[in-house]
Amino acid sequence: QWEKVVNSYSQDYSDSYEIFITGSNSKMLSGDLATLLSGRYVSFEVFPYSYSEYLG
């Protein structure tokens, strides 16, 4: 159900808005969601700051 809502938003509002979906769960882009969003998503890893970067 959630996958269909996300897909409908991306189709209905794509001219006016950009929709970003984030998450840390690898299952998020498996199954139905991956099928509905095929070719319309980019997956990349974001690493945490190192201690020196955190201290800035």
N, CA, C and O atoms as a Tripos MOL2 file, in Angstrom:
@<TRIPOS>MOLECULE
protein
  224   223    56     0     0
PROTEIN
NO_CHARGES

@<TRIPOS>ATOM
      1 N           0.8230   -1.1800    0.0000 N.3       1 GLN1
      2 CA          0.0000    0.0000    0.0000 C.3       1 GLN1
      3 C           0.8750    1.2540    0.0000 C.2       1 GLN1
      4 O           0.6450    2.1680   -0.7920 O.2       1 GLN1
      5 N           1.8640    1.3020    0.8720 N.am      2 TRP2
      6 CA          2.7510    2.4530    0.9700 C.3       2 TRP2
      7 C           3.4530    2.7090   -0.3540 C.2       2 TRP2
      8 O           3.6210    3.8590   -0.7610 O.2       2 TRP2
      9 N           3.8620    1.6460   -1.0230 N.am      3 GLU3
     10 CA          4.5630    1.7700   -2.2900 C.3       3 GLU3
     11 C           3.6950    2.4530   -3.3370 C.2       3 GLU3
     12 O           4.1880    3.2620   -4.1240 O.2       3 GLU3
     13 N           2.4210    2.1350   -3.3500 N.am      4 LYS4
     14 CA          1.5070    2.7280   -4.3280 C.3       4 LYS4
     15 C           1.2810    4.2110   -4.0510 C.2       4 LYS4
     16 O           1.1620    5.0020   -4.9880 O.2       4 LYS4
     17 N           1.2200    4.5930   -2.7910 N.am      5 VAL5
     18 CA          1.0610    6.0070   -2.4360 C.3       5 VAL5
     19 C           2.2820    6.8010   -2.8840 C.2       5 VAL5
     20 O           2.1430    7.8760   -3.4670 O.2       5 VAL5
     21 N           3.4640    6.2860   -2.6180 N.am      6 VAL6
     22 CA          4.6940    6.9620   -3.0360 C.3       6 VAL6
     23 C           4.7300    7.0990   -4.5490 C.2       6 VAL6
     24 O           5.0720    8.1600   -5.0710 O.2       6 VAL6
     25 N           4.3840    6.0450   -5.2460 N.am      7 ASN7
     26 CA          4.3810    6.0810   -6.7070 C.3       7 ASN7
     27 C           3.3660    7.0960   -7.2290 C.2       7 ASN7
     28 O           3.6620    7.8170   -8.1810 O.2       7 ASN7
     29 N           2.1880    7.1680   -6.6330 N.am      8 SER8
     30 CA          1.1770    8.1200   -7.1060 C.3       8 SER8
     31 C           1.6120    9.5560   -6.8500 C.2       8 SER8
     32 O           1.3520   10.4270   -7.6800 O.2       8 SER8
     33 N           2.2700    9.8300   -5.7200 N.am      9 TYR9
     34 CA          2.7830   11.1730   -5.4670 C.3       9 TYR9
     35 C           3.8290   11.5580   -6.4990 C.2       9 TYR9
     36 O           3.8420   12.6860   -6.9920 O.2       9 TYR9
     37 N           4.6980   10.6260   -6.8220 N.am     10 SER10
     38 CA          5.7530   10.9410   -7.7880 C.3      10 SER10
     39 C           5.1710   11.2070   -9.1670 C.2      10 SER10
     40 O           5.7460   11.9840   -9.9300 O.2      10 SER10
     41 N           4.0580   10.5920   -9.5050 N.am     11 GLN11
     42 CA          3.4200   10.8330  -10.7990 C.3      11 GLN11
     43 C           2.5700   12.0990  -10.7830 C.2      11 GLN11
     44 O           2.5660   12.8500  -11.7580 O.2      11 GLN11
     45 N           1.8550   12.3440   -9.6940 N.am     12 ASP12
     46 CA          0.9280   13.4730   -9.6280 C.3      12 ASP12
     47 C           1.6130   14.8180   -9.4200 C.2      12 ASP12
     48 O           1.1350   15.8340   -9.9250 O.2      12 ASP12
     49 N           2.7140   14.8440   -8.6940 N.am     13 TYR13
     50 CA          3.3280   16.1100   -8.3190 C.3      13 TYR13
     51 C           4.7150   16.3160   -8.9050 C.2      13 TYR13
     52 O           5.4260   17.2260   -8.4780 O.2      13 TYR13
     53 N           5.1170   15.5080   -9.8590 N.am     14 SER14
     54 CA          6.4880   15.5840  -10.3640 C.3      14 SER14
     55 C           6.7770   16.8910  -11.0870 C.2      14 SER14
     56 O           7.9380   17.2910  -11.1630 O.2      14 SER14
     57 N           5.7640   17.5750  -11.6230 N.am     15 ASP15
     58 CA          5.9900   18.8500  -12.3010 C.3      15 ASP15
     59 C           6.2410   19.9830  -11.3160 C.2      15 ASP15
     60 O           6.9370   20.9430  -11.6460 O.2      15 ASP15
     61 N           5.6850   19.8870  -10.1160 N.am     16 SER16
     62 CA          5.7680   20.9700   -9.1430 C.3      16 SER16
     63 C           6.7780   20.7310   -8.0300 C.2      16 SER16
     64 O           7.3100   21.6830   -7.4600 O.2      16 SER16
     65 N           7.0460   19.4690   -7.7180 N.am     17 TYR17
     66 CA          7.8690   19.1440   -6.5610 C.3      17 TYR17
     67 C           8.8550   18.0360   -6.8870 C.2      17 TYR17
     68 O           8.6640   17.2570   -7.8210 O.2      17 TYR17
     69 N           9.9100   17.9870   -6.0930 N.am     18 GLU18
     70 CA         10.8100   16.8390   -6.1030 C.3      18 GLU18
     71 C          10.5610   16.0790   -4.8090 C.2      18 GLU18
     72 O          10.5030   16.6830   -3.7380 O.2      18 GLU18
     73 N          10.4160   14.7870   -4.8950 N.am     19 ILE19
     74 CA         10.1500   13.9720   -3.7160 C.3      19 ILE19
     75 C          11.3770   13.1290   -3.4160 C.2      19 ILE19
     76 O          11.8690   12.4050   -4.2810 O.2      19 ILE19
     77 N          11.8700   13.2270   -2.1840 N.am     20 PHE20
     78 CA         13.0240   12.4580   -1.7420 C.3      20 PHE20
     79 C          12.5780   11.5240   -0.6310 C.2      20 PHE20
     80 O          11.9580   11.9530    0.3420 O.2      20 PHE20
     81 N          12.8920   10.2610   -0.7790 N.am     21 ILE21
     82 CA         12.5800    9.2630    0.2430 C.3      21 ILE21
     83 C          13.9040    8.7250    0.7450 C.2      21 ILE21
     84 O          14.7210    8.2370   -0.0370 O.2      21 ILE21
     85 N          14.1150    8.8120    2.0330 N.am     22 THR22
     86 CA         15.3720    8.3340    2.5930 C.3      22 THR22
     87 C          15.0980    7.2300    3.5940 C.2      22 THR22
     88 O          13.9900    7.1000    4.1150 O.2      22 THR22
     89 N          16.1040    6.4550    3.8490 N.am     23 GLY23
     90 CA         15.9750    5.4110    4.8460 C.3      23 GLY23
     91 C          17.2630    4.6360    4.9750 C.2      23 GLY23
     92 O          18.1420    4.7120    4.1170 O.2      23 GLY23
     93 N          17.3620    3.9010    6.0390 N.am     24 SER24
     94 CA         18.5650    3.1130    6.2620 C.3      24 SER24
     95 C          18.2890    1.6220    6.1650 C.2      24 SER24
     96 O          19.1840    0.8130    6.4070 O.2      24 SER24
     97 N          17.0880    1.2520    5.8220 N.am     25 ASN25
     98 CA         16.7120   -0.1530    5.7670 C.3      25 ASN25
     99 C          16.8480   -0.6680    4.3440 C.2      25 ASN25
    100 O          16.2170   -0.1350    3.4310 O.2      25 ASN25
    101 N          17.6520   -1.6870    4.1440 N.am     26 SER26
    102 CA         17.8570   -2.2190    2.7960 C.3      26 SER26
    103 C          16.5890   -2.8340    2.2270 C.2      26 SER26
    104 O          16.4520   -2.9550    1.0090 O.2      26 SER26
    105 N          15.6700   -3.2210    3.0860 N.am     27 LYS27
    106 CA         14.4140   -3.7980    2.6100 C.3      27 LYS27
    107 C          13.5040   -2.7420    1.9870 C.2      27 LYS27
    108 O          12.5410   -3.0770    1.2980 O.2      27 LYS27
    109 N          13.8110   -1.4690    2.2290 N.am     28 MET28
    110 CA         12.9710   -0.4010    1.7040 C.3      28 MET28
    111 C          12.9060   -0.4260    0.1840 C.2      28 MET28
    112 O          11.8650   -0.1110   -0.3920 O.2      28 MET28
    113 N          13.9960   -0.7930   -0.4720 N.am     29 LEU29
    114 CA         14.0120   -0.8080   -1.9310 C.3      29 LEU29
    115 C          13.9720   -2.2190   -2.4850 C.2      29 LEU29
    116 O          14.4900   -2.4810   -3.5700 O.2      29 LEU29
    117 N          13.3710   -3.1080   -1.7550 N.am     30 SER30
    118 CA         13.2020   -4.4620   -2.2650 C.3      30 SER30
    119 C          11.7350   -4.6850   -2.5900 C.2      30 SER30
    120 O          10.8680   -3.9800   -2.0730 O.2      30 SER30
    121 N          11.4610   -5.6310   -3.4160 N.am     31 GLY31
    122 CA         10.0830   -6.0120   -3.7030 C.3      31 GLY31
    123 C           9.3100   -4.9890   -4.5040 C.2      31 GLY31
    124 O           9.7940   -4.4690   -5.5090 O.2      31 GLY31
    125 N           8.1000   -4.7050   -4.0450 N.am     32 ASP32
    126 CA          7.1820   -3.8510   -4.7900 C.3      32 ASP32
    127 C           7.6930   -2.4300   -4.9720 C.2      32 ASP32
    128 O           7.5270   -1.8460   -6.0420 O.2      32 ASP32
    129 N           8.3090   -1.8700   -3.9450 N.am     33 LEU33
    130 CA          8.7810   -0.4920   -4.0600 C.3      33 LEU33
    131 C           9.8420   -0.3640   -5.1360 C.2      33 LEU33
    132 O           9.8090    0.5800   -5.9250 O.2      33 LEU33
    133 N          10.7720   -1.2860   -5.1830 N.am     34 ALA34
    134 CA         11.8060   -1.2500   -6.2160 C.3      34 ALA34
    135 C          11.1950   -1.3690   -7.6020 C.2      34 ALA34
    136 O          11.6650   -0.7290   -8.5420 O.2      34 ALA34
    137 N          10.1640   -2.1730   -7.7400 N.am     35 THR35
    138 CA          9.4910   -2.3280   -9.0310 C.3      35 THR35
    139 C           8.7950   -1.0380   -9.4340 C.2      35 THR35
    140 O           8.9110   -0.6060  -10.5810 O.2      35 THR35
    141 N           8.0760   -0.4180   -8.5100 N.am     36 LEU36
    142 CA          7.3470    0.8100   -8.8260 C.3      36 LEU36
    143 C           8.2700    1.9890   -9.0970 C.2      36 LEU36
    144 O           7.9260    2.8820   -9.8720 O.2      36 LEU36
    145 N           9.4360    2.0000   -8.4660 N.am     37 LEU37
    146 CA         10.3540    3.1280   -8.6260 C.3      37 LEU37
    147 C          11.5230    2.8140   -9.5430 C.2      37 LEU37
    148 O          12.4840    3.5820   -9.5880 O.2      37 LEU37
    149 N          11.4710    1.7230  -10.2660 N.am     38 SER38
    150 CA         12.6070    1.3250  -11.0950 C.3      38 SER38
    151 C          12.9960    2.4430  -12.0570 C.2      38 SER38
    152 O          12.1510    3.0170  -12.7440 O.2      38 SER38
    153 N          14.2840    2.7340  -12.0890 N.am     39 GLY39
    154 CA         14.8000    3.7910  -12.9460 C.3      39 GLY39
    155 C          14.6050    5.1820  -12.3890 C.2      39 GLY39
    156 O          15.0110    6.1570  -13.0220 O.2      39 GLY39
    157 N          13.9920    5.3050  -11.2180 N.am     40 ARG40
    158 CA         13.7240    6.6210  -10.6470 C.3      40 ARG40
    159 C          14.2950    6.7830   -9.2510 C.2      40 ARG40
    160 O          13.8340    7.6280   -8.4830 O.2      40 ARG40
    161 N          15.2760    5.9940   -8.9230 N.am     41 TYR41
    162 CA         15.8950    6.1670   -7.6190 C.3      41 TYR41
    163 C          17.4000    6.0050   -7.7350 C.2      41 TYR41
    164 O          17.9110    5.3350   -8.6330 O.2      41 TYR41
    165 N          18.0860    6.6320   -6.8100 N.am     42 VAL42
    166 CA         19.5370    6.5330   -6.7150 C.3      42 VAL42
    167 C          19.8420    6.0520   -5.3090 C.2      42 VAL42
    168 O          19.3480    6.6140   -4.3320 O.2      42 VAL42
    169 N          20.6360    5.0360   -5.2120 N.am     43 SER43
    170 CA         21.0070    4.4980   -3.9160 C.3      43 SER43
    171 C          22.4790    4.7900   -3.6650 C.2      43 SER43
    172 O          23.3220    4.5010   -4.5140 O.2      43 SER43
    173 N          22.7950    5.3580   -2.5090 N.am     44 PHE44
    174 CA         24.1900    5.5950   -2.1660 C.3      44 PHE44
    175 C          24.3610    5.5440   -0.6600 C.2      44 PHE44
    176 O          23.4210    5.7690    0.1030 O.2      44 PHE44
    177 N          25.5860    5.2400   -0.2530 N.am     45 GLU45
    178 CA         25.8950    5.1480    1.1710 C.3      45 GLU45
    179 C          26.3760    6.4910    1.6860 C.2      45 GLU45
    180 O          27.1280    7.1950    1.0120 O.2      45 GLU45
    181 N          25.9430    6.8350    2.8680 N.am     46 VAL46
    182 CA         26.3990    8.0400    3.5440 C.3      46 VAL46
    183 C          27.1140    7.5810    4.8050 C.2      46 VAL46
    184 O          26.5240    6.9280    5.6650 O.2      46 VAL46
    185 N          28.3790    7.9270    4.9030 N.am     47 PHE47
    186 CA         29.1840    7.5000    6.0390 C.3      47 PHE47
    187 C          29.1450    8.5520    7.1400 C.2      47 PHE47
    188 O          29.0150    9.7420    6.8530 O.2      47 PHE47
    189 N          29.2550    8.1310    8.3850 N.am     48 PRO48
    190 CA         29.2570    9.0910    9.4930 C.3      48 PRO48
    191 C          30.5430    9.9120    9.4960 C.2      48 PRO48
    192 O          31.5470    9.5280    8.8950 O.2      48 PRO48
    193 N          30.4900   11.0420   10.1810 N.am     49 TYR49
    194 CA         31.6800   11.8740   10.3270 C.3      49 TYR49
    195 C          32.7680   11.1280   11.0880 C.2      49 TYR49
    196 O          32.4850   10.3330   11.9840 O.2      49 TYR49
    197 N          34.0030   11.3950   10.7200 N.am     50 SER50
    198 CA         35.1140   10.9100   11.5340 C.3      50 SER50
    199 C          35.1940   11.8110   12.7700 C.2      50 SER50
    200 O          34.5480   12.8570   12.8250 O.2      50 SER50
    201 N          35.9740   11.4070   13.7360 N.am     51 TYR51
    202 CA         36.0900   12.2110   14.9530 C.3      51 TYR51
    203 C          36.6470   13.5950   14.6460 C.2      51 TYR51
    204 O          36.1690   14.5910   15.1890 O.2      51 TYR51
    205 N          37.6560   13.6640   13.7760 N.am     52 SER52
    206 CA         38.2400   14.9710   13.4340 C.3      52 SER52
    207 C          37.2470   15.8440   12.6620 C.2      52 SER52
    208 O          37.2290   17.0610   12.8480 O.2      52 SER52
    209 N          36.4270   15.2450   11.8050 N.am     53 GLU53
    210 CA         35.4040   16.0180   11.0930 C.3      53 GLU53
    211 C          34.3460   16.5290   12.0710 C.2      53 GLU53
    212 O          33.8590   17.6520   11.9410 O.2      53 GLU53
    213 N          34.0030   15.7020   13.0390 N.am     54 TYR54
    214 CA         33.0280   16.0900   14.0470 C.3      54 TYR54
    215 C          33.5210   17.2960   14.8480 C.2      54 TYR54
    216 O          32.7500   18.2040   15.1600 O.2      54 TYR54
    217 N          34.8160   17.2930   15.1770 N.am     55 LEU55
    218 CA         35.3780   18.4060   15.9360 C.3      55 LEU55
    219 C          35.4540   19.6740   15.1030 C.2      55 LEU55
    220 O          35.4570   20.7820   15.6390 O.2      55 LEU55
    221 N          35.5150   19.5040   13.7780 N.am     56 GLY56
    222 CA         35.4490   20.5820   12.8140 C.3      56 GLY56
    223 C          36.5160   21.5640   12.8410 C.2      56 GLY56
    224 O          36.5110   22.5030   12.0450 O.2      56 GLY56
@<TRIPOS>BOND
     1     1     2 1
     2     2     3 1
     3     3     4 2
     4     3     5 am
     5     5     6 1
     6     6     7 1
     7     7     8 2
     8     7     9 am
     9     9    10 1
    10    10    11 1
    11    11    12 2
    12    11    13 am
    13    13    14 1
    14    14    15 1
    15    15    16 2
    16    15    17 am
    17    17    18 1
    18    18    19 1
    19    19    20 2
    20    19    21 am
    21    21    22 1
    22    22    23 1
    23    23    24 2
    24    23    25 am
    25    25    26 1
    26    26    27 1
    27    27    28 2
    28    27    29 am
    29    29    30 1
    30    30    31 1
    31    31    32 2
    32    31    33 am
    33    33    34 1
    34    34    35 1
    35    35    36 2
    36    35    37 am
    37    37    38 1
    38    38    39 1
    39    39    40 2
    40    39    41 am
    41    41    42 1
    42    42    43 1
    43    43    44 2
    44    43    45 am
    45    45    46 1
    46    46    47 1
    47    47    48 2
    48    47    49 am
    49    49    50 1
    50    50    51 1
    51    51    52 2
    52    51    53 am
    53    53    54 1
    54    54    55 1
    55    55    56 2
    56    55    57 am
    57    57    58 1
    58    58    59 1
    59    59    60 2
    60    59    61 am
    61    61    62 1
    62    62    63 1
    63    63    64 2
    64    63    65 am
    65    65    66 1
    66    66    67 1
    67    67    68 2
    68    67    69 am
    69    69    70 1
    70    70    71 1
    71    71    72 2
    72    71    73 am
    73    73    74 1
    74    74    75 1
    75    75    76 2
    76    75    77 am
    77    77    78 1
    78    78    79 1
    79    79    80 2
    80    79    81 am
    81    81    82 1
    82    82    83 1
    83    83    84 2
    84    83    85 am
    85    85    86 1
    86    86    87 1
    87    87    88 2
    88    87    89 am
    89    89    90 1
    90    90    91 1
    91    91    92 2
    92    91    93 am
    93    93    94 1
    94    94    95 1
    95    95    96 2
    96    95    97 am
    97    97    98 1
    98    98    99 1
    99    99   100 2
   100    99   101 am
   101   101   102 1
   102   102   103 1
   103   103   104 2
   104   103   105 am
   105   105   106 1
   106   106   107 1
   107   107   108 2
   108   107   109 am
   109   109   110 1
   110   110   111 1
   111   111   112 2
   112   111   113 am
   113   113   114 1
   114   114   115 1
   115   115   116 2
   116   115   117 am
   117   117   118 1
   118   118   119 1
   119   119   120 2
   120   119   121 am
   121   121   122 1
   122   122   123 1
   123   123   124 2
   124   123   125 am
   125   125   126 1
   126   126   127 1
   127   127   128 2
   128   127   129 am
   129   129   130 1
   130   130   131 1
   131   131   132 2
   132   131   133 am
   133   133   134 1
   134   134   135 1
   135   135   136 2
   136   135   137 am
   137   137   138 1
   138   138   139 1
   139   139   140 2
   140   139   141 am
   141   141   142 1
   142   142   143 1
   143   143   144 2
   144   143   145 am
   145   145   146 1
   146   146   147 1
   147   147   148 2
   148   147   149 am
   149   149   150 1
   150   150   151 1
   151   151   152 2
   152   151   153 am
   153   153   154 1
   154   154   155 1
   155   155   156 2
   156   155   157 am
   157   157   158 1
   158   158   159 1
   159   159   160 2
   160   159   161 am
   161   161   162 1
   162   162   163 1
   163   163   164 2
   164   163   165 am
   165   165   166 1
   166   166   167 1
   167   167   168 2
   168   167   169 am
   169   169   170 1
   170   170   171 1
   171   171   172 2
   172   171   173 am
   173   173   174 1
   174   174   175 1
   175   175   176 2
   176   175   177 am
   177   177   178 1
   178   178   179 1
   179   179   180 2
   180   179   181 am
   181   181   182 1
   182   182   183 1
   183   183   184 2
   184   183   185 am
   185   185   186 1
   186   186   187 1
   187   187   188 2
   188   187   189 am
   189   189   190 1
   190   190   191 1
   191   191   192 2
   192   191   193 am
   193   193   194 1
   194   194   195 1
   195   195   196 2
   196   195   197 am
   197   197   198 1
   198   198   199 1
   199   199   200 2
   200   199   201 am
   201   201   202 1
   202   202   203 1
   203   203   204 2
   204   203   205 am
   205   205   206 1
   206   206   207 1
   207   207   208 2
   208   207   209 am
   209   209   210 1
   210   210   211 1
   211   211   212 2
   212   211   213 am
   213   213   214 1
   214   214   215 1
   215   215   216 2
   216   215   217 am
   217   217   218 1
   218   218   219 1
   219   219   220 2
   220   219   221 am
   221   221   222 1
   222   222   223 1
   223   223   224 2
@<TRIPOS>SUBSTRUCTURE
     1 GLN1         2 RESIDUE 1 A GLN
     2 TRP2         6 RESIDUE 1 A TRP
     3 GLU3        10 RESIDUE 1 A GLU
     4 LYS4        14 RESIDUE 1 A LYS
     5 VAL5        18 RESIDUE 1 A VAL
     6 VAL6        22 RESIDUE 1 A VAL
     7 ASN7        26 RESIDUE 1 A ASN
     8 SER8        30 RESIDUE 1 A SER
     9 TYR9        34 RESIDUE 1 A TYR
    10 SER10       38 RESIDUE 1 A SER
    11 GLN11       42 RESIDUE 1 A GLN
    12 ASP12       46 RESIDUE 1 A ASP
    13 TYR13       50 RESIDUE 1 A TYR
    14 SER14       54 RESIDUE 1 A SER
    15 ASP15       58 RESIDUE 1 A ASP
    16 SER16       62 RESIDUE 1 A SER
    17 TYR17       66 RESIDUE 1 A TYR
    18 GLU18       70 RESIDUE 1 A GLU
    19 ILE19       74 RESIDUE 1 A ILE
    20 PHE20       78 RESIDUE 1 A PHE
    21 ILE21       82 RESIDUE 1 A ILE
    22 THR22       86 RESIDUE 1 A THR
    23 GLY23       90 RESIDUE 1 A GLY
    24 SER24       94 RESIDUE 1 A SER
    25 ASN25       98 RESIDUE 1 A ASN
    26 SER26      102 RESIDUE 1 A SER
    27 LYS27      106 RESIDUE 1 A LYS
    28 MET28      110 RESIDUE 1 A MET
    29 LEU29      114 RESIDUE 1 A LEU
    30 SER30      118 RESIDUE 1 A SER
    31 GLY31      122 RESIDUE 1 A GLY
    32 ASP32      126 RESIDUE 1 A ASP
    33 LEU33      130 RESIDUE 1 A LEU
    34 ALA34      134 RESIDUE 1 A ALA
    35 THR35      138 RESIDUE 1 A THR
    36 LEU36      142 RESIDUE 1 A LEU
    37 LEU37      146 RESIDUE 1 A LEU
    38 SER38      150 RESIDUE 1 A SER
    39 GLY39      154 RESIDUE 1 A GLY
    40 ARG40      158 RESIDUE 1 A ARG
    41 TYR41      162 RESIDUE 1 A TYR
    42 VAL42      166 RESIDUE 1 A VAL
    43 SER43      170 RESIDUE 1 A SER
    44 PHE44      174 RESIDUE 1 A PHE
    45 GLU45      178 RESIDUE 1 A GLU
    46 VAL46      182 RESIDUE 1 A VAL
    47 PHE47      186 RESIDUE 1 A PHE
    48 PRO48      190 RESIDUE 1 A PRO
    49 TYR49      194 RESIDUE 1 A TYR
    50 SER50      198 RESIDUE 1 A SER
    51 TYR51      202 RESIDUE 1 A TYR
    52 SER52      206 RESIDUE 1 A SER
    53 GLU53      210 RESIDUE 1 A GLU
    54 TYR54      214 RESIDUE 1 A TYR
    55 LEU55      218 RESIDUE 1 A LEU
    56 GLY56      222 RESIDUE 1 A GLY
